[in-house]
Amino acid sequence: MDRHFLLVALAAVVCAAVAAPSAPNTKAFPLYLGQMVDVEGQGLRGDVYATSPTQLYIRNFVFNGNAPAPHFYIDDHNLPSGQGVVIPSAKYGTNKLGPYNNEAVYLTLPQGQITDYHSFSVYCTLFKVTLGYIQFNVQM
């Protein structure tokens, strides 16, 4: 084939791909939600992503596990309110969380979608204390 023809065809394909409209009101996953804030000095840290409308991923999650009843928790308030939902983990289920050392954590919301909530936390359900959290506002 003619080299000039191949270059023109390739340029047409690239232009068509660039000019193609993207789907309205959609977010690409994974969607970065934020870095957890360590509220109680538990050495808690990790970057939180939404990997689908119902799943979260925490990259490099660190938590010493030193709390009476810590759980992953999602809430429709900007700060954890105690009226949210406990999220079971693969490692501990709905039991209290133990230590994590720079681990990848995948969580599936037991109800609703990420867009229904505004904060994610490690929350002590016994003493109603936020150990670490992020705030977010996702619209899809």
ABEGO torsion letter per residue (X at the ends): XBAAAAAAAAAAAAAAAAABBBBBGBBBOBBBAEBBBBAAGAGBBEBBBBABAABBBBBGBBBAGBBABBBBBBBABABBAGABBBBBBAAAEABBBBBBBGBBBBBBBABEBAAABABBBBBBAAAGBBABBBBBBBBX
